[in-house]
Amino acid sequence: DGGITQSPKYLFRKEGQNVTLSCEQNLNHDAMYWYRQDPGQGLRLIYYSQIVNDFQKGDIAEGYSVSREKKESFPLTVTSAQKNPTAFYLCASKSGGPSNQPQHFGDGTRLSIL
Amino acid sequence: DAKTTQPPSMDCAEGRAANLPCNHSTISGNEYVYWYRQIHSQGPQYIIHGLKNNETNEMASLIITEDRKSSTLILPHATLRDTAVYYCIVLNAGGTSYGKLTFGQGTILTVHP
């Protein structure tokens, strides 16, 4: 079945440590997104990518980095510069460029600080 | 992108239709209405979207008023598994934001046995 796979489901980070969240899709979608969701709050866009080897900052990119070396993969690194990383991280993808097609989400990674 | 207003919570009996309203009075002509739902600790699930015509798929129906200022998501035969937070979003998917989704507080739908 086609879909978006995020791993791991739970992740713990030590102080000063960088961690990488994986996002893989087999939907042949061009665009991919990373969002952050905090308890009781909506989504906030971290980064997005419309095509391989290209990505743009979203609203809260500070302390995060991404790469898009393959169409199906869009990993997110939470760096030590991100001072409040505890959150639920969601990866999404959609087909095409600017279009009305919906974004589809993975099941998320929950990141906590040790 | 236009803002939306949804009731904070609704209840529905299992097997009955669940009708979830959404107001989007400032919607512009090129903005679509999208519905997602999120079950606790899971990723949001796309349900349906539309521009001005009513839409139906295997999950739900979307009724958009003629002036497009409001819409209703209909789950025809609600089950316990439909208990979730439902989000109505208005989005210009072709705009410069390239489809950035912004969830509001949504409606907590509780389906009772």
Interface residues (C-beta under 8 A of the other chain):
Chain A: I4 Q6 A31 Y33 Y35 Q37 G42 L43 L45 Y48 Q50 Q56 G58 D59 F88 L90 A92 K94 G97 P98 S99 N100 Q101 P102 Q103 H104 F105 G106 D107 G108 R110
Chain B: Y32 Y34 S41 Q42 G43 P44 Q45 Y46 H49 L51 A93 G94 G95 Y98 G99 K100 L101 T102 F103 G104 Q105
